[in-house]
Amino acid sequence: MIPEKTSRIRKVIRRILQVFGILIVLIFAAYAGMAWYINAHKKEMLQSLTTELNKNINGSLTIGDMEPAFLRSLPRLSLNLKNVTIRDSLYEKHKHTFLQAEDFYIAVNALALLHGTIEIKKIDIKNASVDLFTDKNGYSNSNVFKKSGTKKNGESGALPELKKFSLDHVDFAIDNQSKKKLFHFNIDDLDGDLDYTPEGFNAKLNLNTLVKSMAFSTDRGSFLKDKIVEGKFDIVYTKDSIAVLPNQLEIGGEDFVVSAGFQLEKSADFEIHIKNEKILWKNASRLLAPNISSRLDLFDLKEPIFVTCDIVGDFNDFGDPLIHVKAKIRDNMLTTSGGMIDNCSFDGEFTNHNIADKGFDDANSAVKIFNFKGDYAGMPILMQQTLILNFDKPIAVGDFSSEFEIGKLNNIIDKDLLGFSKGTAVVKVNYEADIVNYELAKPKLEGTIQIKNADVKYAPRNLDFNDISVILNFKDEDLSISNIHLRSGKSIVNMEGSIRNFLNLYYTAPEKIVVDWKVKSPQLHLGEFMGFVSTRKKVKSVKKKSTRANFTEDLNKLFDNINVNMTMNVDKLFYDRFYATNVTASLFLNDSGIQLKNAGLRHADGNLKLSGTLSQQGKINPFQMNAVVTNVNISKFFYAFDNFGLQSLQAKNLNGYLSANTNISGKITDQGGVVPKSMIGKVDFGLKKVKLLQFSPIKSIGKFAFPFRDFDTISFYNLKGDFDISGEKVTISPMQINSSILNMDVEGVYSFGKGTNIYVTVPLRNPKKDKDITDADELAKRRNRGIMLRLIAADGDDGKVKVSLGRKQKQD
């Protein structure tokens, strides 16, 4: 039984296969017949197809050839149309071909075809270009398609009801010159399935294309320039609109969620929404138009960020659509031209429609940063709101605050310029500034910088300042400086000042900055500020640009060029042996030197008025000084100035009061000492109530000429004279000296080195004999009565001054 059943089953299967084989043969025979039919009637069918399609064309549609393609879309019949060209009626004027396709495959209903009806179910286009062109006057070659009207009985309508379509290696461009828009895509592959609904159709598309241009305004450049877009689209089409449902797309190697909407019936409005939860800043910037990316590329963020972008507009409008970008940055590292900011978090926005009804362009563009937090070189930074407005003429507006240990400034300023140790700083400012060539210009600040208990070393002049406290107040372009307290060694200084137009000049012309200082001090030791005497040491330039190099260079340029107007009031002034009180002075300081004006002080029980200049040229610095000395204690005066370099005449040898006018120039070292042999000038002096005590040269003359007189103490009467100083030599103009012991006439040259040659004429008459005479004329007659002793004080062989008999040689 079993073998019999098996035999029956085999017979049934054999017959089924026979029937199936016959069907396949019949199908192939049918297709072969249709192919024969098509080939046999190619000319007529091609003419029919061309005629049918040209019914909907304002212009011309040509097909080079037509061949059947059996296996391409079974069970439908596929036709391969070769060299399909569609041109509008004005092609000869603008030369833009709407469609040029090497291969244009259409799948048609075979039975309908046999009845002479063309029903197209699928279109595949390969190796083609589509050029939708609109000229400057608004004419478009898309007018090649006639507007669809009311269908007549038997007419299929302008567009067939497609089920599938695909594009393979198609160059697609929309060039609207009237609105300055250019969209250009190299489509590698696009295929879609269409599912028709009563309202329209739903489509599922797969796309792989290279974006050559996506310019909403050709003046501002393209979005997604040379980027590949790949992924799926789910589209809902109605007669009024096209909706692109949210789908993931790969754009330029980054994954985005993209959705969009396009209006069709009454307008050309559109909306495109893009989101990426994890993209690098630079990669996001490269997807935007150059007018936006050029600004964003000034910054960089190390870690990925969250970004959304909305593009809303009208394809028929001139210029850009609304572009609104939002970003969330958390715990990132921000790189700017001024350095890196660690641990930074903020919310950011970009919009090209900052002010309503002001257009969508660079002039109305803005970057907005909210709740910025970060660490800059170890210093915390807070900015509640920062805005960059108007990309045509950019302006930065915002607030800035920070509080930090002042030693952190060593991270951004080189120690060869400034060194910071202890102290704190608190910064709270609002700012506004133009941005020119991506740098701040004409800034305005409102706010304060407060420094407390800081220690600072100013390396170029080797000056140390301790316990500095200061408040900097910014108002527009001006800077006022108040409550400055600092110590340098034993000196205590209180200062306040102002700089007009500081911020503007800081960036444009630092050499024009003038600081107006008011200085008060209970005690000031000039020796601690001798760094101001020498030339300011140059700070080594740093070839490699860095945060520290930039800050150091800017500050060094400021210090190198700044000018200072200073008024001083000092209670007690010390310099080596010199001591003065009630010091007032006006000074002007710049990099080339110091000008002293209207200085007045109490010294040695008298008064001094000084003015002069000091030129800073290095270790040796020229100076010029005018001084008026009034009734100073001559002993204290000589002591204060270290006896003016005299070896024989010391402060201990003098008693009385000195008045003098001096005009002296010379050179001073960077340590404050007078360079030997450098002084040149003139001194006019007067002495009152002067006593010469234990003065060896006079005692030597006395022992030689007047052995019986006491030369230990000599009283002088209203002595006057003038000296010409030239290097190490002092020329003494003829001078009459009247004293209690003797009278003498002196002239000649005194040298601090070699070259002393002084002529002394001494009347031997004892002045005590005439002490009771009050008549000046009579006293003068008696002065020179009797024997005259003529002496010469000159250098001896041993280098010491020797006194001998002699007289001045007469000049020829």
C-alpha positions in Angstrom: 0.0 0.0 0.0 2.7 2.4 0.9 4.6 2.1 -2.3 1.3 2.8 -4.2 0.6 6.0 -2.2 4.1 7.2 -2.7 3.7 6.7 -6.4 0.5 8.7 -6.5 2.1 11.6 -4.6 5.0 11.6 -7.0 2.6 11.8 -10.0 0.8 14.8 -8.4 4.1 16.7 -7.7 5.2 15.9 -11.2 2.1 17.4 -12.8 2.2 20.5 -10.5 5.8 21.1 -11.7 4.7 20.6 -15.3 2.0 23.1 -14.9 4.3 25.6 -13.1 6.9 25.1 -15.8 4.2 25.7 -18.5 3.2 28.9 -16.7 6.8 30.1 -16.6 7.2 29.4 -20.3 4.0 31.2 -21.0 5.1 34.2 -19.0 8.4 34.3 -20.7 6.6 33.8 -24.0 4.3 36.6 -23.1 7.2 38.9 -22.2 9.0 37.8 -25.3 6.0 38.6 -27.3 5.7 42.0 -25.7 9.3 42.6 -26.2 8.9 41.6 -29.9 5.9 43.9 -30.0 7.8 46.8 -28.4 10.7 46.3 -30.8 8.4 45.9 -33.7 6.4 49.0 -32.8 9.2 50.9 -31.0 8.9 53.9 -33.3 5.2 54.2 -32.8 5.3 53.6 -29.0 8.2 56.0 -28.5 6.3 58.6 -30.5 3.2 57.8 -28.5 5.1 58.1 -25.2 6.8 61.3 -26.2 3.5 62.8 -27.4 1.8 61.8 -24.2 4.4 63.3 -22.0 4.8 66.5 -24.0 1.1 67.2 -23.4 2.2 68.4 -19.9 5.3 70.3 -21.1 5.8 74.0 -21.9 8.9 73.4 -24.0 10.3 70.1 -25.2 10.8 66.5 -24.0 12.9 64.3 -26.1 13.8 60.6 -25.8 16.8 59.3 -27.7 15.8 55.6 -27.6 13.6 53.0 -25.8 14.3 49.4 -24.9 12.5 46.8 -22.8 14.1 45.8 -19.5 12.7 42.3 -18.7 13.9 41.5 -15.2 14.1 45.0 -13.7 10.5 45.2 -12.3 8.7 41.9 -12.7 5.8 41.3 -13.1 5.6 44.8 -14.7 7.4 45.6 -17.9 10.2 48.1 -17.6 11.2 50.4 -20.4 14.7 52.0 -20.5 14.5 55.4 -22.0 17.8 56.7 -23.3 19.0 60.3 -23.3 15.9 61.9 -21.9 16.0 65.7 -22.1 13.5 68.2 -20.8 13.8 71.9 -21.6 11.5 74.8 -21.1 10.5 77.1 -23.9 13.1 79.8 -23.0 16.1 77.4 -22.9 17.8 79.3 -25.7 17.9 82.4 -23.5 19.1 81.0 -20.2 20.8 77.7 -21.3 19.7 75.7 -18.3 18.4 72.2 -19.1 15.7 71.1 -16.6 16.5 67.4 -17.0 19.3 65.5 -18.8 19.2 61.7 -18.1 21.3 59.0 -19.7 19.0 56.3 -18.4 15.4 56.8 -17.5 13.7 53.5 -16.4 9.9 53.4 -16.2 7.8 50.4 -15.1 4.5 50.3 -17.0 1.4 48.2 -16.8 1.9 45.6 -19.6 -1.7 44.9 -20.3 -2.5 48.6 -20.4 0.5 49.0 -22.8 -1.0 46.4 -25.2 -4.2 48.5 -25.2 -2.1 51.6 -26.1 -2.3 53.2 -22.6 0.8 54.3 -20.7 0.4 53.6 -16.9 3.8 54.3 -15.2 4.2 52.6 -11.7 7.9 53.2 -11.1 10.6 55.5 -12.3 14.4 55.0 -11.9 16.7 57.7 -13.1 20.5 57.1 -13.5 23.3 59.3 -14.5 21.3 62.5 -14.7 21.3 66.1 -13.9 18.3 68.2 -12.7 18.7 72.0 -12.9 15.9 74.1 -11.5 16.9 77.6 -12.5 15.2 81.0 -11.7 16.7 84.1 -13.2 17.1 87.5 -11.6 13.6 88.6 -12.9 11.9 85.6 -11.2 11.4 83.4 -14.3 11.9 79.7 -13.6 12.5 76.8 -15.9 10.2 74.8 -13.7 7.5 76.4 -15.8 8.3 73.6 -18.2 5.4 71.7 -16.5 1.9 72.8 -17.3 -0.4 73.6 -14.4 -2.8 70.7 -13.9 -6.4 71.5 -14.7 -9.7 69.7 -14.3 -9.2 66.2 -15.7 -11.3 65.2 -18.8 -12.8 61.8 -19.2 -10.1 59.4 -20.2 -7.2 61.7 -19.3 -4.7 60.3 -16.9 -3.6 63.7 -15.5 -0.3 65.4 -15.4 1.5 63.0 -13.0 1.1 59.2 -12.9 0.5 57.5 -9.6 3.9 56.2 -8.9 4.6 53.5 -6.3 8.3 53.5 -6.4 11.1 55.7 -7.6 14.9 55.9 -7.4 17.7 58.3 -8.3 21.1 57.0 -8.9 24.1 59.4 -9.5 21.9 62.4 -10.1 23.2 66.0 -9.9 20.3 68.1 -8.5 20.5 71.9 -8.3 18.0 74.7 -7.4 19.5 78.0 -8.5 17.3 80.9 -7.6 19.2 84.0 -8.6 16.3 86.4 -7.9 16.4 85.3 -4.2 20.2 84.5 -4.1 19.6 80.9 -3.1 21.5 77.9 -4.3 20.8 74.3 -3.3 23.1 71.8 -5.0 23.2 68.0 -4.3 25.2 65.2 -5.8 22.7 62.4 -5.1 24.5 59.0 -5.0 21.3 57.1 -4.2 17.7 58.0 -3.4 15.0 55.4 -3.4 11.4 55.6 -2.1 8.2 53.8 -1.7 4.9 55.7 -2.0 1.7 54.7 -0.2 -1.2 56.8 -1.4 -3.9 58.1 0.9 -7.1 60.2 0.3 -5.1 63.3 1.2 -1.9 62.5 -0.6 0.7 59.9 0.1 3.2 58.7 2.7 6.7 58.0 1.6 9.6 56.1 3.0 12.9 57.3 1.5 16.5 56.3 1.7 19.1 58.9 0.8 22.8 59.2 0.3 23.9 62.5 -1.1 26.8 65.0 -1.1 25.8 68.5 -0.4 27.6 70.9 -2.7 25.6 73.9 -1.6 22.8 74.7 0.8 22.9 78.5 0.6 19.8 80.3 1.7 21.8 83.4 0.8 24.7 83.1 -1.6 26.2 86.2 -0.1 26.7 84.5 3.2 27.7 81.0 2.0 26.4 77.5 2.3 25.3 75.3 5.2 26.6 71.6 5.1 29.2 72.6 2.4 30.7 69.4 0.9 29.1 67.2 3.6 27.5 63.8 3.0 23.9 63.3 4.2 22.8 59.7 4.6 19.7 58.1 6.2 16.0 57.6 6.1 13.1 60.0 5.7 9.5 59.3 6.6 7.4 61.8 4.6 3.7 62.7 4.8 2.5 64.6 1.7 -0.8 66.4 1.2 -1.7 69.0 -1.4 -1.0 71.7 1.2 2.2 70.5 2.8 5.0 68.1 3.2 5.9 66.9 6.6 9.3 65.1 7.3 8.9 63.1 10.4 11.7 62.9 13.0 14.4 60.5 11.8 18.0 59.9 12.4 20.3 61.2 9.7 24.1 61.1 9.4 25.3 64.5 8.3 29.0 65.0 7.8 29.7 61.9 9.9 27.6 63.1 12.8 24.2 61.6 13.9 21.3 64.1 13.9 17.6 63.8 14.5 16.0 65.8 11.8 12.4 66.8 11.1 10.9 69.4 8.8 7.7 70.9 7.4 7.1 72.6 4.0 4.0 74.5 2.9 2.9 74.1 -0.7 -0.4 75.5 -1.5 -0.4 79.2 -0.5 3.2 79.8 0.5 6.7 78.4 0.4 7.2 78.5 4.1 9.4 75.8 5.7 10.7 74.7 9.1 13.7 72.5 9.6 14.5 71.1 13.1 17.9 69.5 13.9 19.1 68.0 17.1 22.4 66.4 18.2 22.9 65.4 21.8 26.6 64.7 21.5 28.7 66.7 18.9 32.0 68.4 19.0 31.9 72.2 18.7 34.2 72.3 15.7 32.2 69.6 13.9 29.0 71.6 14.5 30.6 74.8 13.3 31.7 73.2 10.1 28.0 72.5 9.2 27.0 76.2 9.3 27.4 79.0 6.8 30.8 80.8 6.8 29.3 84.0 8.2 28.4 82.1 11.4 31.2 79.5 11.5 33.9 82.2 11.2 32.7 83.6 14.5 32.2 80.2 16.2 35.7 79.0 15.1 37.2 81.6 17.4 36.4 79.2 20.2 36.6 75.5 20.8 35.2 73.0 23.3 37.0 69.8 24.0 34.1 67.6 25.0 30.9 67.0 22.9 27.9 69.3 23.5 24.1 69.2 23.2 22.9 71.3 20.2 19.5 72.0 18.5 19.0 74.1 15.4 15.8 75.5 14.0 15.7 77.0 10.5 12.4 78.7 9.6 11.7 80.7 6.5 10.1 81.1 3.1 11.8 79.9 -0.1 10.3 82.9 -1.9 11.9 85.4 0.5 15.1 87.2 -0.2 18.0 86.5 2.2 18.5 84.1 5.1 15.7 82.3 7.0 15.4 82.5 10.8 18.3 80.5 12.2 18.2 79.7 15.9 20.8 77.5 17.5 20.8 76.4 21.2 23.6 74.6 23.0 24.1 73.2 26.4 27.7 72.9 27.7 28.5 71.2 30.9 31.9 70.5 32.6 33.9 71.2 29.4 37.1 72.9 28.4 36.8 76.1 26.4 39.6 77.4 24.3 39.7 81.0 23.3 42.3 83.4 21.9 42.9 84.5 25.5 43.5 81.0 26.8 41.7 78.0 28.1 38.9 77.9 30.6 38.5 74.6 32.5 35.3 73.2 34.1 33.2 75.5 32.1 29.4 75.2 31.9 26.9 77.5 30.3 23.9 77.7 28.0 24.4 79.3 24.6 22.3 80.6 21.8 22.8 81.9 18.3 20.1 83.8 16.4 20.0 85.9 13.3 16.8 87.6 14.4 17.7 89.2 17.7 15.3 92.1 17.5 11.8 91.4 16.2 11.0 92.9 12.8 14.6 93.8 12.1 15.3 91.1 9.5 17.4 87.9 9.4 20.9 89.0 8.7 24.3 89.6 10.2 23.3 93.0 11.5 20.6 91.4 13.6 22.6 88.4 14.6 23.6 87.6 18.2 25.4 85.0 20.3 24.1 84.8 23.8 25.7 83.1 26.7 23.9 82.5 30.0 25.1 81.4 33.5 28.7 81.0 32.4 31.0 79.3 35.0 34.6 78.2 34.7 38.1 78.3 35.9 40.6 80.5 34.1 44.3 79.8 35.0 43.0 78.7 38.4 40.7 81.7 38.9 36.9 81.1 39.1 34.9 83.1 36.5 31.2 83.9 36.6 29.2 85.6 33.9 25.5 85.8 34.2 25.0 87.0 30.6 27.3 87.7 27.7 26.1 88.9 24.3 27.9 89.4 21.0 25.6 91.6 18.9 25.5 92.8 15.3 27.9 90.6 13.2 28.4 93.5 10.7 29.8 95.7 13.5 30.2 93.3 16.4 29.7 94.5 20.0 30.4 92.4 23.1 28.2 93.2 26.1 28.1 91.4 29.5 29.1 91.1 33.1 32.1 89.5 34.7 33.0 88.6 38.3 35.7 86.7 40.0 37.3 86.3 43.4 40.7 84.6 43.8 44.1 84.5 45.5 46.2 87.0 43.7 49.1 84.6 43.4 47.0 82.9 40.6 48.0 85.8 38.4 51.5 84.2 38.1 49.7 81.7 35.8 49.0 84.4 33.2 51.8 87.0 33.7 55.5 86.2 33.4 57.7 86.6 36.5 60.1 88.7 34.4 57.4 91.4 34.5 55.4 90.9 37.7 55.5 88.4 40.5 52.6 88.0 42.9 52.5 86.3 46.3 49.9 86.9 49.0 46.7 88.8 48.7 43.2 88.5 47.3 41.3 90.1 44.4 37.6 90.7 43.8 36.4 91.6 40.4 32.8 92.8 39.5 32.4 94.6 36.2 29.9 95.1 33.4 31.5 95.7 30.0 30.7 96.8 26.4 33.3 96.7 23.6 33.5 96.8 19.8 35.1 93.7 18.2 37.5 94.6 15.5 39.5 91.8 13.7 38.2 89.6 16.5 39.8 91.7 19.2 38.2 94.1 21.7 38.3 97.8 20.9 36.9 100.9 22.5 35.8 99.0 25.6 33.6 100.5 28.3 33.6 99.1 31.8 31.4 99.8 34.8 32.4 98.3 38.1 35.3 97.7 40.4 38.4 95.6 41.0 39.5 95.4 44.6 42.9 94.1 45.7 43.7 93.5 49.4 47.0 92.8 51.2 48.9 91.9 48.1 52.7 91.5 47.7 54.0 92.3 44.2 57.5 92.4 42.7 58.0 94.6 39.7 61.0 92.9 38.0 62.0 95.4 35.3 62.9 97.9 38.1 63.6 95.3 40.8 61.0 96.9 43.1 59.1 95.1 45.9 55.7 96.3 47.1 54.1 94.8 50.1 50.6 94.9 51.7 49.1 96.6 48.6 45.4 97.5 48.9 43.7 99.3 46.0 40.3 99.8 44.5 40.0 100.3 40.7 36.8 102.0 39.6 35.9 101.8 35.9 33.4 104.3 34.4 33.0 104.1 30.6 36.5 104.5 29.2 37.9 106.1 32.3 39.7 104.5 35.3 39.9 106.0 38.8 42.2 104.4 41.4 41.4 105.0 45.1 42.4 103.8 48.5 45.8 102.6 47.5 48.0 101.5 50.4 51.3 99.9 49.9 54.6 99.3 51.7 58.1 99.0 50.3 60.6 98.2 53.0 60.2 101.0 55.5 58.2 103.3 53.1 54.5 103.7 53.5 52.6 105.1 50.5 49.0 106.1 50.1 47.9 107.0 46.6 44.9 107.8 44.4 44.7 108.5 40.8 42.9 108.5 37.5 43.4 107.8 33.8 41.2 109.5 31.3 40.2 107.4 28.3 42.2 104.5 29.7 40.5 101.5 28.0 40.4 103.1 24.6 44.0 104.1 24.6 45.1 100.8 26.2 44.1 99.0 23.0 44.8 101.7 20.4 47.6 104.1 21.6 49.1 103.1 25.0 51.9 105.7 24.5 49.2 108.4 25.0 48.1 107.1 28.4 48.7 109.6 31.2 48.2 108.6 34.9 47.4 111.4 37.2 48.7 110.3 40.7 48.3 112.0 44.1 50.8 110.5 46.5 50.8 111.0 50.3 53.3 109.3 52.6 54.1 109.6 56.3 57.6 108.3 55.5 59.3 107.6 52.3 62.8 106.1 51.8 64.0 107.0 48.3 66.7 104.3 48.3 63.9 101.7 48.1 62.8 103.2 44.8 66.1 103.6 43.1 64.8 101.2 40.4 63.1 104.2 38.9 66.4 105.9 38.3 67.8 103.3 36.0 66.4 102.3 32.6 63.5 99.9 32.8 64.8 96.4 32.0 63.2 94.9 28.9 61.0 91.8 29.4 62.1 88.9 27.3 59.8 88.4 24.4 58.1 85.0 24.1 58.0 83.6 20.6 55.5 80.9 21.3 52.1 82.5 21.8 50.3 81.5 25.0 48.0 82.9 27.6 51.0 84.0 29.7 52.8 85.5 26.7 49.7 87.4 25.6 49.0 89.0 29.0 52.7 89.7 29.6 53.1 91.3 26.2 50.0 93.5 26.7 51.0 94.6 30.2 54.7 95.1 29.2 53.6 97.3 26.3 51.5 99.3 28.7 54.3 99.8 31.3 56.7 100.5 28.5 54.7 103.4 27.2 52.7 104.8 30.1 53.2 108.4 31.3 52.7 109.5 34.9 51.8 112.9 36.3 52.5 112.8 40.0 52.0 115.2 42.9 53.6 114.2 46.1 53.1 115.2 49.7 55.6 113.4 52.0 55.8 114.1 55.8 59.3 112.5 56.1 61.7 111.8 53.3 64.9 109.8 53.7 67.7 109.1 51.3 71.0 107.7 52.7 72.1 110.6 55.0 69.6 113.0 53.6 66.5 113.8 55.6 63.7 116.2 54.8 60.2 117.1 55.9 57.1 118.7 54.4 58.0 117.5 51.0 55.9 118.6 48.0 56.7 118.0 44.4 55.3 117.5 40.9 56.8 114.8 38.7 56.3 113.6 35.2 57.6 110.1 34.6 57.8 108.1 31.3 60.1 105.5 29.9 62.7 108.0 28.9 63.1 109.6 32.3 61.8 111.8 35.1 61.0 115.5 35.2 60.8 117.1 38.6 58.9 120.4 38.9 58.2 122.7 41.8 59.6 120.5 44.5 59.8 122.1 47.9 61.0 120.7 51.3 62.3 121.5 54.7 65.9 120.3 55.3 68.7 121.1 57.7 66.5 123.8 59.4 66.1 125.6 56.1 64.2 125.3 52.8 65.0 123.8 49.4 63.3 124.3 46.1 64.2 121.9 43.3 63.5 121.2 39.7 65.3 119.1 37.1 65.3 116.1 34.8 66.7 112.6 34.8 67.2 110.8 31.5 67.2 107.0 31.8 69.8 105.5 29.6 71.0 102.4 31.4 73.5 102.1 34.3 74.7 105.7 33.7 71.9 108.3 33.6 72.3 112.0 32.8 70.6 114.5 35.1 70.1 118.3 35.3 69.0 120.1 38.5 68.2 123.6 39.6 68.2 124.2 43.3 67.5 127.1 45.6 68.8 126.6 49.1 67.6 129.0 51.8 69.1 129.3 55.3 70.0 125.6 55.7 72.3 124.5 58.5 75.5 124.1 56.6 76.8 121.3 58.8 73.7 119.3 58.4 73.6 120.1 54.7 77.2 118.9 54.1 76.5 115.8 56.1 73.3 115.0 54.1 75.2 115.2 50.8 78.2 113.3 52.0 80.4 116.5 52.0 79.7 116.8 48.2 82.7 114.6 47.6 85.2 116.9 49.3 88.0 115.1 51.2 89.3 118.0 53.3 86.2 120.0 54.1 83.8 117.9 56.2 80.5 118.6 57.9 82.2 118.7 61.3 84.3 121.6 60.1 81.3 123.9 59.4 78.8 125.8 61.4 76.4 128.4 60.2 73.7 128.9 57.5 73.9 128.5 53.8 71.8 130.0 50.9 72.6 129.1 47.4 71.4 129.0 43.8 72.7 126.0 41.8 72.4 124.9 38.2 74.1 121.6 37.8 74.1 118.7 35.3 75.8 115.4 35.7 75.4 111.7 35.7 74.1 109.3 38.3 74.4 105.5 38.5 71.4 103.2 38.6 72.3 102.8 42.3 71.9 106.5 43.0 75.5 107.6 43.2 77.0 110.5 41.4 79.4 109.5 38.7 82.9 111.0 39.4 84.0 113.9 37.2 80.6 114.1 35.6 79.2 117.3 37.2 79.1 120.5 35.3 77.4 123.7 36.4 77.4 126.8 38.6 76.9 127.5 42.3 76.2 130.9 43.8 76.2 130.9 47.5 76.0 133.0 50.6 77.0 132.1 54.1 75.8 133.7 57.4 77.2 133.2 60.9 79.6 130.7 59.6 82.3 129.2 61.6 85.1 127.0 60.3 86.1 124.4 62.9 89.4 122.5 62.9 89.8 122.9 59.1 93.3 121.5 58.3 94.2 123.4 55.1 93.5 126.8 56.8 95.3 125.6 59.9 98.3 124.7 57.8 98.4 128.2 56.3 97.9 129.7 59.8 100.8 127.8 61.3 103.0 128.9 58.4 102.0 132.5 58.3 100.5 133.3 61.7 101.9 131.0 64.3 100.5 133.0 67.2 96.9 133.1 66.1 94.2 130.5 67.0 92.9 128.9 63.8 90.8 126.2 65.6 87.6 128.3 65.3 87.2 130.9 62.6 84.2 133.1 62.3 83.2 134.5 58.9 81.1 137.5 58.1 78.5 137.2 55.3 80.6 135.3 52.9 79.5 135.2 49.3 80.9 133.5 46.2 80.3 131.5 43.1 81.8 128.3 41.8 82.0 126.9 38.3 82.0 123.1 38.3 83.4 121.2 35.4 84.0 117.5 36.1 86.4 117.1 39.0 87.5 120.7 39.0 85.8 123.7 40.7 86.8 127.1 39.5 86.5 129.6 42.4 85.8 133.2 41.2 87.7 135.9 43.0 86.2 135.8 46.5 86.9 138.0 49.5 86.8 136.2 52.8 86.5 138.2 56.1 86.9 136.3 59.3 87.7 136.7 63.0 91.3 135.5 62.5 92.4 136.8 59.2 91.1 138.1 55.9 92.0 136.7 52.5 91.3 136.9 48.9 90.9 133.5 47.1 90.6 132.5 43.5 91.7 129.5 41.4 90.9 125.9 40.8 90.1 123.2 43.4 90.2 119.6 42.1 88.7 116.5 43.5 91.5 114.7 41.8 94.6 116.4 40.4 94.9 120.0 39.3 94.3 122.1 42.4 95.8 125.5 42.0 94.4 128.1 44.4 95.8 131.6 44.8 95.4 133.1 48.3 96.3 136.7 49.2 96.4 137.3 53.0 96.7 140.7 54.6 98.9 140.2 57.7 96.9 142.8 59.6 95.0 141.2 62.5 91.2 141.7 62.0 90.7 142.0 65.7 92.3 145.4 65.6 89.4 146.7 63.5 86.5 144.9 65.2 85.1 148.1 66.6 84.9 149.9 63.3 81.4 149.9 61.8 82.0 152.1 58.7 82.2 149.8 55.8 84.4 152.1 53.6 86.8 152.6 56.4 86.9 149.0 57.2 87.7 148.2 53.6 90.6 150.6 53.6 92.1 149.2 56.8 91.6 145.6 55.6 94.5 145.7 53.1 97.0 147.9 55.0 100.3 146.5 55.8 102.1 143.5 54.5 100.3 141.1 52.0 101.1 137.4 52.1 100.7 135.7 48.8 100.3 131.9 48.8 99.7 129.1 46.3 97.8 125.9 47.2 98.7 123.3 44.6 99.2 119.6 44.1 102.5 118.3 45.5 104.6 115.4 44.3 102.9 113.0 46.7 99.4 114.0 45.4 98.5 116.0 48.5 97.8 119.8 48.3 100.9 121.8 49.4 100.9 125.5 50.4 103.8 127.7 49.4 104.7 131.3 48.8 103.9 132.6 45.4 101.6 134.8 43.4 99.3 134.5 40.4 101.1 134.8 37.1 99.9 137.6 34.9 98.0 136.6 31.7 99.6 137.8 28.4 
